[in-house]
Amino acid sequence: MELPRLSGNAARKPSGGHAMQLASLKQGRDGALAVVWRDLSQFVPATHIAPHLQHALDNWHETAPRLMRVYDLLNEGKADGARTFDPARAAAPLPRAYQWADGSAYVTHVELVRKARNAEMPQSFWTDPLMYQGGSDNFIGARDPILAADEAWGIDFEGEVAVITDDVKMGTAIDSAESHIKLLMLVNDVSLRNLIPNELAKGFGFFQSKPATAFSPVAVTPDELGEAWSGGKVHLPLHVTFNGMEFGRPNAGEDMTFSFPQLIAHAAKTRALAAGTIIGSGTISNKDHSVGSACLAERRTLETIEQGAPKTPFMKFGDRVRLEMFDAENRSIFGAIEQEAVRYHG
């Protein structure tokens, strides 16, 4: 059963201007660049402008105006070679990236999850962003399975928003960081929760506990979000469905302690960031727990606080999660991430 697609609370701009939606069709290591119609029903190949998205980002001043022109023609019904867009044929918008740095901008979520593993949260987390460097060599598409060899690892989904930047100079200030955001995506930053405690106890951060990350079928420019993009945040709810039932719809713009410009400035404090760097928000979480959660660990923590023990299990093989965000007209913005947990056999 699929839940009704309820609207957000912000209007979305029409096509034109600097609005654009891009995807990468599965082809080779870096995909084949495509421009996607606003309603996600059709696409046109864009490899004549840039063979893949990384090339487009490396040459954004040249490629962006040409891609936007194709996008306008597609939405006007005037583009040649339009074809049906199938999200299952889409790779992650950037199938591999030079850098994937995931923040924890929703500090209330960090506080809750750390409680679950009896770890105290330093007060500095409220003023200084927490960030980890994830594996960026092999992202997966929005319909690809979540592979794990053992359910006992504690398979968990984590719904997030991420941005893709152009070149960011070392020492870039917060007030100029937003101009470096070129595209946004949804993320399923999968965690293997039962591997995390021992791994973090070693003091070097996540590695085995973070399998391949999945991204939405489509990446969009900030202008495509209209009024929902404000203050370096996306002010729309993330609709999370687990095994066909509503699991949560936390608003990505609420209770986000650190905006994307703040996260970018943090990442660039001691190093330059190359075009194609992906910066994640961390798991979306609201103080109002009645809106539900974007990961299983948060619900389990709340159950422990309220009932003394968690009742919701982590993902079993065959379980499915769907992450999606809608505009004010109930139209999917990024397309849905929809994944099934599947046993890996090698």
N, C-alpha and C positions, 0 to 999 in steps of 0.2 A: 504494500500500500504506500502510495506517495502522498506526502502532506501537501495541502494547498500552499501556493506560493504567495505569501503575504508581502505587501509592499514595504519599502523603507519609508523614511520620512523626509527625503530630499529629492528634488527634481533633478533629472538628468538632461544635460544639454543635447540638442540635436546634433546630427553629424555636421561636419564642416569645421572651420577654424583649425584648431590644433588637435581635434579629437581623432582617435584612430584605434583600431583593434588588430592585433597581429597574432599569428600562430606559427608553429613549426610542424610541418608534416613529417612523419617518420621516414627518414632517409639518411643513411649513413650515421656518422657520429654527431653531426651538428644540425640535422634536420634541413628541410627545405622551407624557406620563408614564404608565408602566405598572408594576404590581407583578408580579414573576415568581416562579413556584413554585420551590421549592428544587431540584428536579431539572431545572429549565430547560425543562420540557415544555409548561407553560401559563402564561398571564398573564391578568390582568384590567386593564382600563383604570382609571386613577386620576386622570383629568382633572377629576373632580368634587371632588377634594381639592386638586389643584394642576395647572394646565394643562401645566406642564413642570417639569423638575427644578430649574431655576434659581429658579423661584417657590417650590418646596418648600424649597430651601435658605435663601432669604431669610426664610422664615417657619417655620424648622425646629421650634421649640418647639411650634408649633401643628400642623404637618402630620405630623411624624414619628410621634406616637402613633396618628394615624388611619391612616397608611400601614402601620404595624406591625400594626394590627388587621386590615386587609385581608389582609396577608401571612399571618397566623395562620389566618384563615378559608379562604384559598386552600389552604394546606397541610393543613387539616382536611377539605378537600373540600366546604366549605360556602359558598364564594363564588359569587355569581351572576355570570353573564356570562363565565365562564372560556373562554378560547380557546387554540388551539395557538400556541405561541411559535416564531416563525421568526427566527433570528438575522439572516438576510439582510434582513429588514424593519426591523431595528433600526439607528438612528443611533448615534453615540457617545452614552454616557449624558448628557454635556453636549455637544451639537452645536457650541456655541460658548461660550466662557468669558471672564470678565473678565480672567483672568490664567492663563497656563501657564508655570510656571517649572520647568525640568528640572535636577535636580542631577546630580552625579557621585559618588554615595555609595560606589561600588566603586572605590576608588582604585587598586587593582592593575590594573583594566581601563584606567583613564586612563593609567597609566604605560606599559602595553603599546602602546596605540594611538598615544600620542605618539612612542614609539620608531619606529613605522612611518613617521612623517613627519619623523624626525630632529629631534624637538623634545624638549628636556630638560624634566623635570617639577620645578618648585620644591618644596622640602621642606614649604613651608607648606600644600601640598595635603592633607597628612596631618592637619592640625589645623584648617584653615579651609575649609569646603565650597566647591566650585566649582559655579556655577549659571549657566544662560543663560535668557533670556526668549524663549520660542518663540511662533510664530504661533498665536493662539487663536480666530481669527474663523471658521475653517472646518475643524473636525475631520471625520474620515470614520469610517464604520461599520466593523465588524469584518470584513465580507465585501466591502467596496468595494476596487477595484483600487488598486495603487500606480502612479500615473501618472508617466511621465517621457518627455521628448521624445527622449532619446538614452541608449543603454546606456553610452556612454563617460563619462557623469557618475559612474559607479560606484555603482549602486543597492545599498543595504545595509539590512537590517532590524536593529532593536535592541529586544530584549525587555526590558521593564521593568515595575515596579509603580508605581502613582501613587495619591495620596490626594486627596480633595476636602475642603476645609475650610469651616467657617462663618466668620463675621467674626472676624478675629484682630487684636488691638490691636498697635499699634507697640510694640516693646520687650518682647513676650511672651517669658517665660523658657522654657527647654527643659523644665523639670519641669511646666509647665502647658500646653505646646503640644499634647500628645497629646489632651487633651480637645476640641480643635478639629477633630479628624479625624472626619468623618461617614461617608465612604464610601471604598472602595478599588476600583481597576480594574487591568486589565492594559493595557499600552501597546506599540504598535509605533512607536517614534520613528525613522522612516525617515531615513536620511542619504544624501546624494549625496557619497560619499567623495572623488571626484576634484575636486570643487569646493571642498572644505574648505580645503586649504592656502593657496590664493591669497586666499580670503575672510578667513581668520583673520589672514593677514599684514597686512591693512589695519588691524587693531587694533580693529574694532568688533564682532566676533563673527559667529555664524551668521546667515544670512538665506536666500540662494538655495540653500544646501546643505542646508536643512531643509524639504522639502515637507510636505504635509499629514500630520498625525499621526493614527493610528488607535487606537481604544480598544476594549476588550472589549465584547460585547453587553450585559453586566450589570455594575452596580456594587453592591457589598455593604457592609453595615455591618461594622465591626471585630468585633462579637460573632458575626457569622456564621462567622468563621474559627475560633472556639473557641481551643484551646490553641496553634494555629499563629500567632496574633497575640500577640506577647510582646516587651516592650522596644521598642515602636514599630517592629517589623520583622515581615515575613511569613516564617515559618520553614517554607517549602515549596519544592520544586523547580519551576522553570519548564520545561515540556516543549517543546522546540523541534524542529520537524520541517521539513526542507527538501526539497522535491520527493519527499515520501513516505518519506524516510530520516531516522532519528534524527540530529540535529545537536548536541544538548546537553540537559542537564537540571541546570543550575546551581541551587543552593539560594539563594533570595532572602534568607534570614536569615543566611547565612554570609558572612563577609568583607565585610559592609556596614559600612564605616568610620563612616558617619554615619547615625543612625536618622532616621525621619521627623520626630519632634519636634525633632531638631537642625536638620534642613533647614528646617522651618517657622520656628524661632526665627531662623535665619540670614536667611531671606527677609523676616522682619518686623522686623529690627533697626532699619531706618531708615524704614519705612513700614508702614501698616496694610494688611492683606489683606482683600479683600471676600469675602463668602460666595460660594462657587463657584470659588474659587482652586484650581487643580490644581498639585500639587507632585509631580514625578517623581523616581524613585530614581536614574535613570541606568541604563545597561546592566548587567544582572545578570552578575556574574562571580565565579568562585571561584579561589582559589590552586591548588586541585587541578584541573589542566587535563584530567585523565582524564574529568571529568564533561562535557566539551564546552563549547561557547560559546553565547552568545545573540546573536551578530552575526558577520558574515563577516570584518570587519576584525580581530577578535581572532584568529580562526583563521589568517588570512593573516600576521599578525604572528608568531604562534608558528611557522608554517612558515618564515618568513624567519630567525628565530632558530635553528631547528633544522636547516634545509636550505639556507639561503643565499638563498632566493627564495620568494615565495608561489606556491602551486599552485592554490588554490581561487579561482575567478573571482568577481567580484561578480555580482549577479542579472542574468540575461538575460530578455528579454521571454518570458513563458510560464512562468517559474519561479514556484513557489508556496512560501509559508512559513506555518507554523501555530504559534501560541503558545497554550499552555493550562496550567492549573494544576489539580491534583486534590486532593481531600481523602483521608482515610484509607480511605474506602469506594470509592475510584476514581470518585467523582462530580466532574464538572467544576464548578468553583466560579463562575467568571466567564463561562463559555462560551468558545469558542475565537475568537481572531483568526486568520482564514485569508484570505490575500491573494495575488493574482497580480500580477506585474509586467507592466504593459501600456503599449504605446507611446501617447503622447498626440498626437492629430492636430489638436486645436483644435476 
